[in-house]
Amino acid sequence: MKLKKEKIYETAYNIIENFIDAFNKKKYTKLEAEFGMTPAIYNEAREYLDDYFDTDQYLLKPPPKKTTSPHLLEPNLLDIYGADEETDCWRINCRLFSEQGEEEISANFDLFYSKGEFKLKYLYTAS
């Protein structure tokens, strides 16, 4: 079944917002249960980000939404590969933001759709 591109983007964005909130608040149980991010993977990602920001005092944010079309984002802020195809799994590259604005770093995920539900799995963070 092919899902509408807007539905995929809107769902991905909302789930990534939840992921970033859990990451910022160090909710290890939620990160592992809902996003497949074990405490060891969390620590590795956190160390990478601490080095990137040169501090451990930062908050990540999702990309800002356009005000005119809430289901679409500026190009290259949330790339979903396969959104135009008939599939139930999409690879996502999400540009991360901090209090200072857009960063040169992104989080990568797989988004799955099964039995009417979406599930997001964290893969890695890279710059």
Rosetta blueprint (number, residue, H / E / L):
1 M L
2 K L
3 L L
4 K L
5 K H
6 E H
7 K H
8 I H
9 Y H
10 E H
11 T H
12 A H
13 Y H
14 N H
15 I H
16 I H
17 E H
18 N H
19 F H
20 I H
21 D H
22 A H
23 F H
24 N H
25 K L
26 K L
27 K L
28 Y H
29 T H
30 K H
31 L H
32 E H
33 A H
34 E H
35 F H
36 G L
37 M L
38 T L
39 P H
40 A H
41 I H
42 Y H
43 N H
44 E H
45 A H
46 R H
47 E H
48 Y H
49 L H
50 D H
51 D H
52 Y H
53 F H
54 D L
55 T L
56 D L
57 Q L
58 Y L
59 L L
60 L L
61 K E
62 P L
63 P L
64 P L
65 K L
66 K L
67 T L
68 T L
69 S L
70 P L
71 H L
72 L L
73 L L
74 E L
75 P L
76 N L
77 L L
78 L E
79 D E
80 I E
81 Y E
82 G L
83 A L
84 D L
85 E L
86 E L
87 T L
88 D L
89 C E
90 W E
91 R E
92 I E
93 N E
94 C E
95 R E
96 L E
97 F E
98 S E
99 E L
100 Q L
101 G E
102 E E
103 E E
104 E E
105 I E
106 S E
107 A E
108 N E
109 F E
110 D E
111 L E
112 F E
113 Y E
114 S E
115 K L
116 G L
117 E E
118 F E
119 K E
120 L E
121 K E
122 Y E
123 L E
124 Y E
125 T E
126 A E
127 S L
